[in-house]
Amino acid sequence: MKKIRIATRGSQLALWQANHVADLIRGISPETEIELVDVTTIGDQDQSQPLRQLGGTGVFTREGQRAVIDSQADIAVHSLKDLPTVVVAPELTLACVPKRASRWDAIVLPADHSSKIDADYPLDCLAEGARIGSGSPRRQAQLLAARPDLNLLEIRGNLNTRLKKLDEGQYDALILAVAGLERLGWENRLSVILESPVMLPAVGQGALGIECRVDDKATRTLLAQLTDHETQFTTLAERTVLARLQAGCHAPVGINCCIDGNRLLVMLAIVLSPDGKQNFKAMVAAPIPDISNLASDQSQQFAIEMGESLADDLLRQGADKLIANS
């Protein structure tokens, strides 16, 4: 009987993700034994400093990757938005990207809030000068671009810890990922969802990335069966943009990439200064040449070329200067 050891952080959300992947594996290979291997990352050890001060890129992924490289685990489960787009561990491969959950962010108000919410103008539910909890430079910059009066405050920790601080009055609202709230059963706290163009999500937001060793052919073959090809295709395009921009996972970059209608790939991106006062936007759209097989080499190359084209447009506008100063 085969055994798969999954390297995972110990947070509530990370454990949900690891167990979700374990269930997916059992669904295609019921005889496989699953073991969770706990790892503690730099981001878990220090929950007070902003992530960009901890080194930003890889703060939630490095230790999981090391566990797989050292054969203490067979796979590592990451939030894809946290996984660097540059190759930092050539011994590993991104072997699987399962079906994506919601990519959007949401405003979360205190449990006893009485604010009037208009879904067409979601930011209007925030009072002038409201204290908004968010540790994401991308979210902070987009909020400040639309509402420079807002008071953006750092917040870290597990989801229940953040919600408790909100309900205790330390913040007037939080900006959180819809996927995380839904995965942990907090759907009732979704005050209003922030969709494009109000707020563009992070690259890979809502998707999981599963890594294993390049030379572990049996595990790669198993994981390949779990890949959702539309998610793999769109997130490849998104990650190509971030790589071309030479921006880290926590840079103030938002991207929405989707398949519109039967075969049109549409990508919209924004790069902002941390204070939201400057931004560059770009959009590309084109028919997908091999819509019947998004996993084909032709489709994968098309996704890469679209991502590069979008990034090049942003770079021509001067996005690299904003990224360098973020």
Long-range contacts (C-beta under 8 A, 24 or more apart in sequence): 1-31, 1-32, 1-33, 2-29, 2-31, 2-32, 2-33, 2-218, 3-32, 3-33, 3-34, 3-35, 3-74, 4-32, 4-33, 4-34, 4-35, 4-74, 4-75, 4-219, 4-222, 5-35, 5-36, 5-37, 5-72, 5-73, 5-74, 5-75, 6-34, 6-35, 6-36, 6-37, 6-73, 6-74, 6-75, 6-76, 6-77, 7-37, 7-39, 7-63, 7-64, 7-67, 7-68, 7-72, 7-73, 7-75, 7-76, 7-77, 8-36, 8-37, 8-38, 8-39, 8-64, 8-76, 8-77, 9-38, 9-39, 9-40, 9-41, 9-44, 9-60, 9-64, 10-38, 10-40, 10-44, 11-44, 11-158, 12-158, 12-159, 12-160, 12-184, 13-79, 13-158, 13-159, 13-180, 13-183, 13-184, 14-77, 16-183, 16-184, 17-77, 17-79, 17-183, 17-208, 18-77, 20-183, 20-208, 21-75, 21-77, 21-98, 21-208, 21-210, 21-226, 24-98, 24-226, 25-222, 25-226, 28-222, 28-225, 28-226, 29-222, 32-222, 37-67, 37-72, 37-73, 39-63, 39-64, 39-66, 39-67, 39-73, 47-156, 47-157, 48-156, 50-135, 50-154, 51-135, 51-156, 51-250, 52-137, 52-250, 52-326, 56-248, 56-249, 56-250, 56-251, 57-84, 57-86, 57-248, 57-249, 57-250, 58-82, 58-84, 58-88, 58-249, 62-88, 64-211, 65-89, 65-92, 65-211, 68-92, 68-211, 68-212, 68-213, 69-213, 71-213, 74-212, 74-213, 74-216, 74-219, 75-210, 75-211, 75-212, 75-219, 75-223, 76-210, 76-211, 76-212, 77-208, 77-209, 77-210, 78-208, 78-209, 78-210, 78-211, 79-204, 79-207, 79-208, 79-209, 80-203, 80-204, 80-205, 80-207, 80-208, 80-209, 80-235, 80-239, 81-202, 81-203, 81-204, 81-205, 81-207, 81-249, 82-249, 83-204, 83-209, 83-211, 83-249, 84-248, 84-249, 85-203, 85-239, 85-240, 85-242, 85-243, 85-249, 86-243, 89-211, 90-214, 91-213, 91-214, 91-215, 92-211, 92-212, 92-213, 92-214, 93-211, 93-212, 93-213, 93-214, 93-220, 94-209, 94-210, 94-211, 95-210, 95-211, 95-212, 95-219, 95-220, 95-223, 95-224, 96-209, 96-210, 96-223, 96-224, 96-226, 96-227, 97-207, 97-208, 97-209, 97-210, 97-227, 97-228, 97-231, 97-232, 97-235, 98-207, 98-208, 98-210, 98-226, 98-227, 98-228, 98-231, 99-228, 99-231, 100-206, 100-207, 100-228, 100-231, 100-234, 100-235, 101-178, 101-179, 101-182, 101-183, 101-206, 101-207, 102-177, 102-178, 102-179, 102-182, 102-193, 102-206, 103-178, 103-179, 103-201, 103-205, 103-206, 103-207, 103-256, 104-177, 104-178, 104-193, 104-194, 104-195, 104-199, 104-201, 104-205, 104-206, 105-139, 105-175, 105-176, 105-177, 105-178, 105-193, 105-194, 105-199, 105-201, 105-205, 106-175, 106-176, 106-177, 106-178, 106-181, 106-190, 106-191, 106-192, 106-193, 106-194, 107-173, 107-174, 107-175, 107-191, 107-192, 107-194, 108-163, 108-166, 108-173, 108-174, 108-175, 108-176, 108-181, 108-189, 108-190, 108-191, 109-166, 109-172, 109-173, 109-191, 110-166, 110-167, 110-169, 110-172, 110-173, 111-167, 111-189, 112-167, 113-191, 115-191, 117-191, 117-192, 119-192, 122-192, 122-193, 122-194, 122-198, 123-147, 123-198, 125-173, 125-191, 125-192, 126-150, 126-172, 126-173, 127-172, 130-172, 130-173, 131-170, 131-171, 131-172, 131-173, 132-171, 132-172, 132-173, 132-174, 132-175, 133-162, 133-165, 133-166, 133-170, 133-171, 133-173, 133-174, 133-175, 134-174, 134-175, 136-175, 136-202, 136-250, 137-250, 137-251, 137-252, 137-274, 137-326, 138-202, 138-250, 138-251, 138-252, 138-253, 138-254, 138-272, 139-175, 139-199, 140-252, 140-274, 140-276, 141-252, 141-272, 141-273, 141-274, 141-275, 141-276, 141-279, 142-199, 142-200, 142-252, 142-254, 142-270, 142-272, 142-276, 143-175, 143-199, 143-276, 144-275, 144-276, 144-277, 145-272, 145-276, 145-277, 145-279, 146-198, 146-276, 148-276, 148-277, 159-184, 159-186, 163-189, 175-199, 177-201, 177-205, 177-206, 178-206, 179-205, 179-206, 196-256, 196-268, 197-268, 199-254, 200-254, 200-255, 200-256, 200-268, 200-269, 200-270, 201-254, 201-255, 201-256, 202-249, 202-253, 202-254, 202-255, 203-235, 203-238, 203-239, 203-241, 203-242, 203-249, 203-253, 203-255, 204-235, 204-238, 204-239, 207-231, 207-235, 227-295, 229-293, 229-294, 229-295, 230-259, 230-294, 232-294, 232-295, 233-259, 233-294, 233-295, 233-299, 233-300, 233-303, 234-258, 234-259, 234-265, 234-303, 236-300, 236-303, 236-304, 236-307, 237-265, 237-267, 237-303, 237-304, 237-306, 237-307, 238-267, 238-307, 239-307, 240-303, 240-304, 240-306, 240-307, 240-308, 240-311, 241-267, 241-269, 241-307, 241-308, 241-310, 241-311, 241-314, 242-311, 243-307, 244-307, 244-308, 244-311, 244-312, 244-315, 245-271, 245-311, 245-314, 245-315, 245-319, 245-320, 245-323, 246-320, 246-323, 247-271, 247-323, 247-326, 251-323, 251-326, 252-322, 252-326, 253-323, 259-288, 259-291, 260-285, 262-291, 263-287, 263-288, 263-291, 264-288, 265-302, 265-303, 265-306, 267-306, 267-307, 267-310, 269-310, 269-311, 269-314, 271-314, 271-319, 271-322, 271-323, 272-322, 273-322, 273-325, 273-326, 274-325, 274-326, 278-322, 279-322, 280-314, 280-317, 280-318, 280-319, 280-322, 282-310, 282-313, 282-314, 282-317, 283-310, 284-309, 284-310, 284-313
